[in-house]
Amino acid sequence: MTAFLFTGGRFLDPRQDELRDGIEVLVEDDRVKEVSDCPIQSASVTRIALGGRTLMPGLIAAHLHVFLNEVNVAALDAVPLTLLAINGSVALQKSLMRGFTSVRDTAAATSVSRPRSSRD
């Protein structure tokens, strides 16, 4: 079991009108197990001091161009698929660092196919 205890930050509860200070959050495996304004006691947790940063639920981006991120779609034909994949991974990393934990790729990366050309 993997457990993390987040302390020393501000907590965004979407049901509240403002950020809350002094909240501790215990996460075990893939579940939030406890949220408390009192110290949480738990054995063998990895403590993460937030240093005043804000802890919040993950955001969902419903419109993100992960794979086909060029406005000029014709220009994408000259870009190798490996470079498109690398650019997509960078876009996903940036999204994660902004707080987005779920994304919907509006360019349909899983169903993209390009016609074979003389270069292939």
C-alpha positions in Angstrom: 0.0 0.0 0.0 1.3 3.5 -0.9 0.2 6.3 1.4 0.8 10.1 1.3 0.0 12.7 3.9 -0.2 16.2 2.5 0.3 18.9 5.2 1.1 22.6 5.5 -0.9 23.9 2.5 -4.2 25.4 1.6 -7.1 23.2 0.6 -9.6 23.9 -2.1 -12.9 22.3 -1.3 -15.3 23.0 -4.3 -18.2 23.0 -1.8 -16.7 25.9 0.1 -16.5 29.6 -0.9 -12.8 30.0 0.1 -9.6 28.2 0.5 -9.0 26.5 3.9 -5.7 26.5 5.8 -4.5 23.9 8.3 -6.1 20.9 6.4 -4.3 17.6 6.2 -5.2 15.1 3.5 -4.3 11.3 3.6 -4.2 9.5 0.3 -3.9 5.7 0.3 -3.2 4.0 -3.1 -5.7 5.7 -5.4 -8.2 7.0 -2.8 -8.5 10.0 -0.5 -8.9 8.3 2.8 -9.2 11.3 5.2 -9.4 15.1 5.1 -9.1 16.8 8.5 -8.4 20.1 10.2 -6.7 18.1 13.0 -3.4 16.2 12.6 -3.8 12.9 11.0 -1.9 9.9 12.5 -0.9 7.2 10.1 1.9 4.7 10.2 4.4 4.5 7.3 3.2 7.4 5.2 5.2 9.6 3.0 4.7 13.1 4.3 4.6 15.9 1.7 4.9 19.4 3.1 3.1 21.7 0.7 4.7 24.9 1.9 1.6 27.0 1.5 0.7 25.7 -2.0 -2.9 24.8 -2.8 -4.1 21.2 -2.9 -7.2 20.7 -4.9 -9.1 18.0 -6.8 -7.9 17.3 -10.3 -9.3 19.4 -13.1 -10.7 18.0 -16.3 -9.8 19.5 -19.7 -12.5 18.7 -22.2 -10.8 20.4 -25.1 -7.1 19.8 -25.6 -5.1 19.2 -28.7 -2.5 16.7 -27.5 -1.4 15.0 -30.7 -2.4 17.4 -33.5 -1.3 20.7 -31.9 -0.6 22.6 -35.1 -3.1 25.1 -36.5 -2.0 24.4 -40.1 -3.1 20.8 -40.4 -1.4 20.5 -43.8 2.0 21.2 -42.2 1.5 18.2 -39.9 1.9 15.9 -42.8 5.6 16.6 -42.9 6.1 16.0 -39.1 7.2 12.5 -38.1 4.8 10.6 -35.9 7.5 10.3 -33.3 7.9 14.0 -33.0 4.1 14.4 -32.7 4.2 11.9 -29.9 7.0 13.8 -28.1 5.1 17.1 -28.5 2.0 15.4 -27.2 3.8 14.1 -24.1 5.1 17.6 -23.4 1.6 19.0 -23.7 0.3 16.4 -21.3 3.1 17.1 -18.7 2.3 20.8 -18.9 -1.4 20.1 -18.4 -0.6 17.9 -15.4 1.5 20.7 -13.8 -1.5 23.1 -14.3 -3.7 20.7 -12.2 -5.4 18.8 -15.0 -5.5 15.1 -14.2 -8.0 14.1 -16.9 -8.0 15.3 -20.5 -10.1 14.7 -23.6 -8.0 15.0 -26.8 -10.2 16.8 -29.3 -7.9 15.8 -32.2 -8.6 12.1 -31.5 -5.1 10.9 -31.1 -6.1 7.3 -30.7 -7.9 7.3 -34.0 -5.5 9.4 -36.1 -4.3 7.8 -39.3 -2.4 9.5 -42.1 -2.5 8.4 -45.7 0.8 6.7 -46.7 3.0 8.9 -48.9 6.1 8.3 -50.9 8.1 9.2 -47.8 6.9 6.2 -45.8 
